[in-house]
Amino acid sequence: MYKIIYLFLIIICMTTHANAKDTANPFLGTWQLVSVTRDTVPPSKTINSFGDQPSGFLNYTDDGRMMVIIVQKERPIPQDKIANDTEALALYRTFNSYAGTYTIKDDHIIHHIDISWNQKWTGTDQIRYYQFVEDRLILSLPTTKVDDKIVVDSLTWEKFSPSIAPENL
């Protein structure tokens, strides 16, 4: 699995290396996932939606394209080359990925989804409210209501450093 993520990362770095230094658009380049959290009220509670050490990369290019891949650290390994139904379901539930274009607005960025792990998202616009805090980018989904609780999902990213060796991913 890590080889696939590393290959994906190499492709992203090759396509954005020259653009990563552009300061006019602070989103440009590759971002590495730090955390995925869900805050609920009431009661005030925070959970790590993709576990304690999720893996993922988010990439924005200067031609207006973006792509993201997120996986839980501990994922089942299929016993055969093709996962059986139970294994496939477990893999599906520990993965998120989509790609498309993006538009930056005042306090949010809109991901216009062209292709997605979840076909229901394909062709939709996904709003993410953003904050830059030091070297991190925090993307928060719009507030929703789940089981009579107010829910806010947030993803924290930090600028990817190519000095990270593949075995540490």
N, C-alpha and C positions, 0 to 999 in steps of 0.2 A: 504494500500500500504506500509506503514512504517513497518508493521509487517512482510511482505514478505522480505523487504530489511534487517530487523533486523535478521530474520531467516537465510537468505543468509550470512550475516556477521558472525553469530555464527558458521556456518559450515566452513567458511573460517578461522576464528580464531582457531577453533579446529584443522584444518589440518596444520596450519602454526605456531602455538605458539612456538614450539621448534626451528623452523627455523628462526624466526624473529630476533634473536640476532646474526645471522651469519654475520660477517662483510666482509667476502671474496666476497660476492655478495651483493652490496648495494641495489639491487632491491627487495630482499627477504622480504616477509611479506605483510601486507595489507596496502593499501594507500587509503585515503579518498579524494574525489574530492573537489577541491576548486573553479575551474572555467574552462569553455570551451569558448575560444575566437576565433574569426576569424578576422584576419588583412587583409585588402585589400589596394592595391596601383594600380593606382590612384583612387580616392583621398585617402590619408592616413586616414583610418577609422578602428576602432575596434568595434566589436559587441560581445555580449554574446550569443553564439549560442544556449545554453540551458537555457537561462534566467539568472537572477541575482543570484539565489541561487540553482544551480543544485545539485543533490544528486548522489553519486556514489561511488563504491569501485573497486579497482584494486588489484589483488592478484598475486604474483609470488611465486612459491614454488621451493625448492631446487632440485626437480626431473625434472625441466624444463617445468612445466606446468604454465599456466596463465589463468586468467578469469577476465572479466570486466563487470560491469553493470552501466549504467548511465541513469538517468531520470530527467526531468524538475521538479521543485518543485511543480508548479501548474499543475496538470494533471486532466483531466475529470474523474469523477466517474460515471461508468455506472449505469443506473437506475435499471437494473435487474442483475441477476447473470452473464449473458452472455451479453457482449456489442453488441449493434446493429452495423450496418455497419459504421455509422457516428462516433459513439463513438470509435469503434475499430480503425478506421483510425486516429483519434486524439491521441489515446493511442500509436499507432505505431510511429507516428511522434514525440513523446516526449520521446522516449526510444531508447537505444542502448545497445547491449550486445553481447559478443562473448567469446569463449574460445578456447584454443589450447596449443601449445608449444611455446617456445621462444628461440631465439639465440641472444646473446649479441655480437656486433661488436664494432669497435673503437669508433664511435660517434653516433651509432644508435643501436636500438634493433629491431629485426624482430619478429612479432607475426605471427606464422604459424596457420592459422585459421582452426579448426576442425568443429566448429559449430557456427552459427551466427544468430542474429535477421534478418539479410538480407542475404538470400540464395546466392546472388551474391558474397558475401565475403567468403563463405564456400569453403575451399580448396585453398585459396589465401594466399600470404604473405603480411603483412601490415608493412611497415617500419615506425618507429617512431624515430626521432632524440631526444636525451635526454640531459638534463642538470640537475645536482644536485645543488640547490641553498639553502644553509642552510639546513633546514629540509624538503625541498620541492623537488619534482621531476617534471620537466617540459618535457612533451612529445609533439613534434611538428611533424605534418604530412609533407610529402614532399610538396614543393611549387607546386601549380597548377594554371591554368588559367581558370577563370570563367567570362563570359561576358566581355572579353578584360581587365580583371583586374587580377593582381597577387594576389593570396590568400594563406595565411598560417593559418592553424588551429592548435591551441595549447591547451593542457590540463594541468592544474596545479594540482598536488596532494600533500598531506602531509601525513606523516606516521600516520597511524590510532592509536589513543589512546583508549584503552579499557575502559578508565574512562568516555567516553562519554555515557550518559544514552540514552536508546532507544527513549525516548520522545523528545530528542533534535536532532534526526536525521532528 
